[in-house]
Amino acid sequence: MTNAKGWEPVQRLRTYEQVMSQIEERILDGRLKAGDHLPSERDLAVLLGVSRPSLRESLRVLEALGVVDIRRGGGADGGAVLVGTPGPGFVNLLKLQLALGHFDSTDVLDTRTALETWSCTEAATRSSADDHRDLAAILDQMDDLSIEAKEFNRLDTAFHVRIAEATGNTLTAHLMGSLRTAINRQMIEAYERLDDWRATAVVVRREHRTILDAIIRRDAPAASRLVSEHIHDFYKIGNVGGTYPPG
């Protein structure tokens, strides 16, 4: 409650939040970096002046966020280690927030369109022959006429993520992979709502081929335009997210 002078009482942090705050501060200012081991549980509890259960609670939260890896056993390889590669924490959080309705379908559509048009533009400029071969191989697998909707969607995701990887921007690729994983359920449900998903798959296959062709030809404007049309067409046909945004 705010008092007469406009000041608010300071909120007391729980112990594990204070522990997390100190670890986060050291990561942000560079005192801790990827691959570093935290002190042993016993030593760190003494250094921080907290109980070991409180310390374990904070480490479990950081592990769930993909910040630390808790390695069992003693010796040099055991204990809590700062993670050097992106973990599942971001995608799990995003998936739950989407499921709880924190972002509506228009937010998702606009964000995906922005990421994918940029990715296709960059891929048309920076992709290699190996990238083109990998993308073509994914589309060849999608051409299997006996494929089921779930597998078709998995390959569809792989195609779009692989385009993001072809940009050479690892953060964009991670964001793309996280977003597609987070909306996986909505995409499958969109296919299930279709009267004939295989007929739609024919269109998706054709559009994928034209996108890849534009990337191979280094036609960035065409690749960007084609992927934007591709995404909006499917969201409209499949009613992804339950309601397609107007316009």
Residue, then its C-alpha position, 0 to 999 in steps of 0.5 A: m500500500t502506498n503511503a501519504k508521501g508516495w513511497e511503497p514498502v519494499q517487498r521482501l524477496r524469498t531466499y531462492e530469489q535472492v540466490m538467483s539474483q546474485i547468479e544472474e548478476r554475475i552472468l550479466d556482468g561477465r563474472l560468470k560465462a558459459g561453461d563455468h562451474l558454480p561452486s559446490e552446493r555446500d560451498l555456495a550455500v556457505l558463501l551466500g549464507v543460505s540453506r542448501p534447500s533454498l540453494r537447490e530451489s534456485l538452481r532447479v529454477l535456473e535449470a528449468l530456464g535452461v541457464v544451468d545444467i545440474r550434473r550428478g556425481g562428484g569430481a570436476d565434471g559434477g555440479a552446476v555448470l552454466v549452459g553454453t547452448p540454447g536450452p528448452g526453457f524459452v520454447n517451454l515458456l512460450k508454449l505455455q504463454l501461447a496456450l494460456g492466451h497471453f498472445d492472440s493469433t494476430d500477434v503470432l501471425d505478425t511475428r512469424t511473418a516478420l521472422e520468415t520474410w527476413s529469413c527468406t530475404e537473408a537466405a536468398t543472399r547468404s545460403s549455400a549449396d548445402d543449404h539448398r540441398d538440405l531444403a530440397a531433401i525436406l521437400d522430397q520427404m513431404d512429397d510422399l503421398s502416404i504421409e500423415a498430417k502430423e509428419f507433414n507438419r513436422l517436415d513443414t516446420a523443419f523446412h521453415v527452420r532450415i531456411a532460418e538456419a541458412t541465414g547464418n543467424t543462430l538467434t533467428a534460427h533459435l527463435m524460429g524453432s522455438l516459435r514453430t515448436a510452441i505453435n505445433r499443436q495449433m498447426i496440427e489442429a488446423y490440419e485436422r479442421l480441414d475437410d481434405w488436408r491432403a488437398t491443402a498439402v498439394v498447395v503447400r508443397r507447390e508454394h514451398r517449391t516456389i519459395l525454395d526456387a526464389i532462394i536458389r535464384r537469389d531473388a530476395p524480394a520474391a522469396s520474401r513475398l512468397v513466404s508471406e503469402h504462403i503463411h497468410d494463405f494457410y492461416k486463413i484456410g486452416n483458421v490457425g489459432g481459432t480465429y484468423p485476423p481480419g484484413 
